[in-house]
């Protein structure tokens, strides 16, 4: 059944639905005790009958038991029969009492078993959530995040906005959530994770991930309270759109822009030449007869039998430390990377410290910087050898950003929108745009999740259909049907509007947004 519910008479703020907590019953189950007593008693009785029924091996002169006359009626209808019948009556009475007790306690046992199974599923689901890298994009508590993504129109790398999952069951049904996990969303960073979709999760693992995500669901009141923040953030994105794109072009104090990327590509041949031999020079210091130690030689998979002076016994000879300082100083100057300017001391085995203030062994610091330098050298070599290709792509990306800045597809004329669809109410029109961008644009505006620079015209369509040119009015001649659709979303193979067949992709917002907010979204969509 869909997560959204149809409520037309008031605000759609349903009372949070939480399952009654199952408290494990730590007392001894009466039914189980009674049955155990009955079983033990029966075993004792059978043992008694077997023991008393044994007879000694007959002698040759005796008549075999199967030829002896049976017990007479007088003997049979004595206390012996009464004992057997009494035992049967007692056993029947015990079972008559035990079975109802066992039956009525079965529900608790089943609930406890289900709760334990759910706990196991949650624990396993957390493991799959981490191992399949869901945590990298959606965050450790499923609060949302970002994923590195190459935007297909510009070929630029951007941070794709990954939605929160700690409220996903207020929007989607179980089957719909399972669909997204199994098949992913093609054209976005969301991969297919289920076996049917080409991923690696079994159906059981998918269910366990869903159990883990369900355990992270925040109360509905919190989801509703987040609406205002989401609207304000969406409107702020519009207000700061030009500044954001300008920063992507020119860069900021903490992040390089596309202009700097072009300059780096142009400078790659010179930079590569300046540090081309430096990694080899550092390794030569590690193994040279005059500067090696067994520890430094081991870094390049060789050995050293010399006993060069190592005052601080850090695994680097004193002369090696001085030479390494000079080589890394050259790297720092050539690449304009102050972090390479280290000073390994001959009288201290822990000359440097990390960002947290922890001291780093000199040998470990030298090895770490050498690995980083190897990576930089490799990257510079690739860029300088294919400079024309990288330069063409970088300049095309800069041109794309400049065009995006000029077009400003993210901007909305709130005054004109208010006059057209909201009877001149600018405040209502502004809120409608904020609501649409917060909850609808991800699927109905191309490029929205890639960032403001990559956004196309509002309502241009992406995973969801385009809403431009009166498409909403064509699909839903009645505004009430349109409202109902946003409240409940679509269901697989169910009709909606005029000739619409649901695929289960459209979420329902009836448990998140009020009716008034949904009406604002409908007004905005019908004006596109």
Secondary structure, DSSP 8 states (H G I E B T S, - for coil): --S-----SS----------------S--HHHHHHHHHHHHHHHHHHHHHHHH------TTS--GGGS----HHHHTTHHHHHHHHHHHHHHHHHHHHHHHHHHHHHHHHHHHHHHHHHHHHHHHHHHHHHTTHHHHH-TTS--EEEEEEETTTTEEEEEEE--STTGGGTS-HHHHHHHHHH--TTSS----BGGGTSSB-HHHHHHHHHHHHHT---HHHHHHHHHHHHHHHHHHHHTHHHHHHHHHH--SSS--HHHHHHHHHHHHHHHHHHTTHHHHHHHHHH-TTT--HHHHHTTT---------TT-SSS-HHHHHHHHHHHHHHHHHHT-GGG-----TT-S--EE-TTS-EE-HHHHHHHHHHHHHHHHHHHHHHHHTHHHHHHHHHHHHHHHHHHHHH-TT---HHHHHHHHSTT-HHHHHHHHHHHHHHTHHHHSTTGGG-GGG--STT--SSS---TTTHHHHH-SSHHHHHHHHHH---TT-EETTTEE--S-S---TTTS-HHHHHHHHHHHHT-
